[in-house]
Amino acid sequence: MKRHTFEPGKLVAALVVLAAALLYGMDAAGQWDIPVLVLFPLICGGLFLAGAVSAVTYDIRRRRARGGEPARSGGGAGIPG
C-alpha cells in the first residue's frame, strides 16, 4: 500500500467536524440543548485553526527541504556563488 504524508491540518479539520456532528446528533436525540449559533462559530473557528496548522506545516516542510540541500561553494572567501 502506498504511504502518504501526514497532514495535521486535515486531522484538525476532521476532529472539529466530528465534534460538531456529535453535538448536533446529541441535540437531535434530545439529550442536549445546543443553540444553533454555537455550531457555526465552532465550525468556522475549527476551519480557521486547520488552515493555520496547514500553513505552519507547509512552512516547516518547505524550510526543511531547503535546509536539506547541499550548500553551493562560492570558490572564494566572501564571494557568493
BELFENHU-V176905 format. One line per field, one symbol per residue. phi: phi as a letter, one per 20 degrees, with the letter a starting at -180 (. if undefined). burial: # if it has 16 or more other ideal C-beta (glycine too) atoms within 10 Angstrom, else .. A space follows every 10 residues. Layout:
phi = ???
burial = ???
This chain:
phi = .fecffcfff ffffffffff fffffffffn ecdefffeff ffffffffff ffffffffff fffffffeff ffeenbfmdf c
burial = ........#. .##..#...# ......#... ........#. .#...#...# ..##..#... .......... .......... .
